[in-house]
Amino acid sequence: MRIAIVHYHLRRGGVTCVIENAVAALSDYDMEVIVLTGEPPSTSLSNIPVEVVEGLSYDSKPSTQSFAQLQENLENVARSRLGDSPDIWHFHNHSLGKNLHLPACVKALAASGQHVLLQIHDFPEDGRPANYKKLLQHVSDGLPEKLGEVLYPTASHVHYALLNSRDKTFINQAGLSPQQTHVLPNAVHIEMVDTSFFPVDHSSESSRLFLYPTRAIRRKNIGEFILWAALNNTWDTFGFSMAPENPEALPIYDQWVEFAQSLNVPVQFDMGSHKQFAILLSEAHALVTTSVAEGFGLVFLEAWLTGRPLVGRNLPEVTHEFVEAGVDLSDLYNRFDIPIDLIGADVWAKKVTDHLQVYFKAYGRECAVERMDQAIDTTVSAETIDFGRLDEELQMKVIRHLKTTSELERPVLGPTVSREKIQYNAEIVRDSFGLKQYGERLYRIYQSLLASSPEPLNALFADRVLDQFLSPERINLLRT
């Protein structure tokens, strides 16, 4: 079996790690794998055969090269390395809008009868209106009804791999056959220094480090982590491991740094810039997540392999498959409720209305009044609202108020988690989400794809995909 795995780049990060793990996981199978990318790898990659393809990297506007030229470049490089055309073209994030010729190239390969697997980690419809608008303008001449024809080709020989059942459900509800969709959870594979867990006595005045192992960007819900620090005793320390890399994320990040310092909240930022990550893990009492949106949610699995408990916010639409596999996430909370009176019901209603109007407009739509009302109604429950729904302005307002009062029950952090529970969860993660299991899942998908006979292409309506992500009950101001 000859496999060509295709991605824009191999820079350090999530998709690169997924590709590395896939190549390693497939090494036990009788197949030849080549990774095609748009630029030389910026990080050291072990045992991965890589070829650079001209025109495959990110672009901010259509290049002078046509999609047909990109297709020719891909096929020529793949044949030269594999000795023949790939049996399967395996694309990562082809529809995200990072390269405006790639979707048409994928469609052309599929139209020629070649077997194609489209692995989607991120959707332009999910909080990325700038990407969506760019695709709409340059890929379908501004016509939403034509966008799906390019972004989402469908046929028996075109399959989709999604990170979780939520994404699979969304794309099935948009019209894609369940026989052509697969849930492919990421592999969990980390090698750490000795991080054996030694529980800290809660009555001790020695400082405990609650580590948020993430880049501090908006969807990671920075304010909620700072609220934790503000509500807990001064002996504890809270820390983010990394600052954002994207310059566009820095103004909000810098605002939070200044805010935490102004209130003397015990939060450290960018701890990984002066200390190795493995050492931070060994010093941590517990790992934390307050994120309000994840593609896969790797932290919910990886945490247990470090020998530390995981505390914070659960994301059931992402984690329910982990729970079904046996991972115990019962110490996490689904909501962090605060009284709506802390911000004012009228203030919240105006915030939601204003944000939805802007957000829908960014996707070229108008938000009906009844949808705004539905969003307001679904976010307020029993005179409370989930803190994670608020934007930065409202979160800062609440933190300032609660820092000086005792109106909110202070959360208990770092519950006493037995070594047995940590080891149990780690065992489940290794047995259900390790490299071996990933290789088995991916190989079965390849086999299913190759068993299909090529047929004429159809397509999804892109508007139906967008409908899933614009559902009013999903409103979160950190994602709009």
VENKA-V110149 format. One record per backbone hydrogen bond with DSSP energy under -0.5 kcal/mol. CO is the residue of the C=O (numbers start at 1). NH is the residue of the N-H. E is the energy in kcal/mol with one decimal. If there is no record, write none. Layout:
((CO,NH,E) (CO,NH,E))
This chain:
((1,3,-0.5) (1,32,-2.8) (2,87,-2.0) (2,88,-1.7) (3,5,-0.6) (3,34,-2.4) (4,90,-3.2) (5,36,-3.4) (6,92,-2.1) (7,38,-0.5) (8,38,-1.6) (13,17,-2.0) (14,18,-2.2) (15,19,-2.6) (16,20,-2.7) (17,21,-2.6) (18,22,-2.3) (19,23,-2.6) (20,24,-2.2) (21,25,-2.9) (22,26,-2.0) (24,27,-1.0) (25,28,-0.6) (26,29,-2.0) (29,31,-1.9) (32,3,-3.0) (34,5,-2.7) (34,36,-0.6) (35,51,-2.4) (36,7,-2.2) (37,53,-3.0) (47,49,-0.5) (48,50,-0.7) (49,35,-2.7) (51,37,-2.3) (53,56,-1.6) (66,70,-1.9) (67,71,-2.6) (68,72,-2.3) (69,73,-2.6) (70,74,-2.7) (71,75,-2.5) (72,76,-2.6) (73,77,-2.4) (74,78,-2.4) (75,79,-2.6) (76,80,-2.3) (77,81,-1.5) (78,82,-3.0) (79,83,-2.4) (88,4,-2.3) (88,90,-0.6) (89,91,-0.7) (89,117,-3.3) (90,6,-3.0) (91,119,-3.2) (93,96,-1.3) (98,59,-2.8) (99,102,-0.8) (99,103,-0.6) (101,105,-1.9) (102,106,-2.8) (103,107,-2.4) (104,108,-2.2) (105,109,-2.2) (106,110,-2.4) (107,111,-2.7) (108,112,-1.4) (109,114,-1.9) (110,113,-1.8) (115,89,-2.6) (116,159,-2.5) (117,91,-2.6) (117,119,-0.7) (118,120,-0.7) (118,161,-2.3) (119,93,-2.8) (119,121,-0.6) (120,163,-0.7) (123,126,-1.4) (124,128,-0.9) (125,127,-1.0) (128,132,-2.0) (129,133,-2.9) (130,134,-2.0) (131,135,-2.3) (132,136,-2.7) (133,137,-2.3) (134,138,-2.4) (135,139,-2.8) (135,140,-0.9) (136,140,-0.7) (136,142,-3.3) (140,143,-2.1) (142,144,-0.7) (143,146,-1.6) (143,147,-0.8) (144,147,-0.7) (144,148,-0.8) (146,150,-0.7) (147,150,-1.2) (147,151,-2.8) (148,152,-2.0) (148,460,-0.6) (152,460,-1.9) (154,458,-3.1) (155,158,-1.7) (157,116,-2.1) (158,155,-0.6) (159,118,-2.8) (160,182,-2.1) (161,120,-2.0) (162,184,-3.7) (164,168,-1.8) (165,169,-2.8) (166,170,-2.5) (167,171,-2.3) (168,172,-2.2) (169,173,-2.8) (170,174,-1.0) (171,176,-2.1) (172,175,-1.6) (174,461,-0.7) (177,180,-1.8) (178,181,-1.3) (180,160,-2.8) (182,162,-3.3) (182,184,-0.6) (187,189,-0.6) (197,199,-0.5) (201,204,-1.9) (208,210,-0.6) (208,237,-3.2) (209,211,-0.7) (209,285,-2.8) (209,286,-1.4) (210,239,-2.3) (211,213,-0.8) (211,288,-2.5) (212,214,-2.1) (212,241,-2.0) (214,242,-1.9) (215,217,-2.0) (217,220,-1.5) (218,221,-2.6) (219,292,-2.7) (219,293,-0.8) (221,224,-0.6) (221,225,-1.2) (222,226,-2.0) (223,227,-2.4) (224,228,-2.0) (225,229,-1.8) (226,230,-2.4) (227,231,-1.9) (228,232,-0.8) (229,232,-0.6) (233,236,-1.4) (237,210,-2.9) (238,268,-3.1) (239,212,-3.2) (240,271,-2.6) (241,272,-2.6) (242,216,-1.8) (246,249,-1.8) (246,250,-0.6) (247,250,-1.0) (247,251,-0.5) (249,253,-1.7) (250,254,-3.4) (251,255,-1.8) (252,256,-1.9) (253,257,-2.2) (254,258,-2.3) (255,259,-2.2) (256,260,-2.8) (257,261,-2.0) (258,262,-2.1) (259,263,-1.5) (260,265,-2.6) (261,264,-0.8) (265,267,-2.7) (266,238,-2.2) (268,240,-2.4) (270,273,-1.6) (271,274,-1.3) (276,280,-2.1) (277,281,-2.4) (278,282,-1.8) (279,283,-1.4) (280,284,-1.1) (281,284,-0.6) (285,309,-0.6) (286,211,-2.3) (287,311,-2.7) (289,313,-3.1) (297,300,-1.3) (298,301,-1.8) (298,302,-3.1) (299,303,-1.7) (301,304,-0.7) (301,305,-0.6) (302,305,-1.3) (302,306,-0.6) (303,306,-1.4) (303,308,-1.1) (304,307,-1.0) (309,287,-2.7) (311,289,-1.6) (312,333,-2.5) (315,318,-2.3) (315,319,-2.6) (316,320,-1.9) (317,166,-0.5) (319,322,-0.6) (319,323,-2.3) (320,324,-2.4) (321,325,-1.5) (322,326,-0.5) (322,327,-2.2) (323,326,-1.3) (327,329,-0.8) (329,332,-1.7) (333,314,-3.7) (336,387,-3.0) (338,385,-2.4) (339,342,-1.8) (340,343,-1.5) (340,344,-2.8) (344,348,-2.3) (345,349,-2.4) (346,350,-2.3) (347,351,-2.3) (348,352,-2.7) (349,353,-2.4) (350,354,-2.8) (351,355,-2.7) (352,356,-2.7) (353,357,-2.1) (354,358,-2.0) (355,359,-3.2) (356,360,-3.0) (357,361,-1.8) (358,362,-1.9) (359,363,-0.9) (360,363,-0.9) (360,365,-2.8) (361,364,-1.9) (366,368,-0.7) (368,371,-0.6) (368,372,-1.7) (369,373,-2.6) (370,374,-2.1) (371,375,-2.3) (372,376,-2.3) (373,377,-2.7) (374,378,-2.4) (375,379,-0.9) (376,379,-0.6) (376,380,-0.9) (379,386,-0.6) (381,384,-1.6) (383,340,-2.4) (384,381,-2.5) (385,338,-2.3) (386,389,-2.3) (387,390,-1.4) (389,477,-1.9) (391,395,-2.6) (392,396,-2.6) (393,397,-1.7) (394,398,-2.3) (395,399,-2.5) (396,400,-2.4) (397,401,-1.7) (398,402,-3.0) (399,403,-2.2) (400,404,-0.6) (401,404,-1.0) (402,405,-0.8) (411,413,-0.7) (415,417,-1.0) (416,418,-0.6) (418,422,-1.9) (419,423,-2.7) (420,424,-2.5) (421,425,-2.7) (422,426,-2.5) (423,427,-2.2) (424,428,-2.1) (425,429,-2.5) (426,430,-2.4) (427,431,-2.4) (428,432,-2.3) (429,433,-2.6) (430,434,-0.7) (433,188,-3.1) (434,438,-2.1) (435,439,-2.7) (436,440,-2.0) (437,441,-2.3) (438,442,-2.8) (439,443,-2.5) (440,444,-2.1) (441,445,-2.0) (442,446,-2.5) (443,447,-2.5) (444,448,-2.5) (445,449,-2.5) (446,450,-2.7) (447,451,-1.5) (449,452,-1.4) (458,154,-2.4) (460,462,-0.7) (461,464,-1.2) (461,465,-1.1) (462,466,-2.3) (463,467,-2.2) (464,468,-1.1) (465,468,-0.5) (465,469,-1.1) (466,470,-1.5) (468,471,-0.7) (471,474,-2.0) (472,475,-1.9) (476,479,-2.3) (477,480,-0.6))
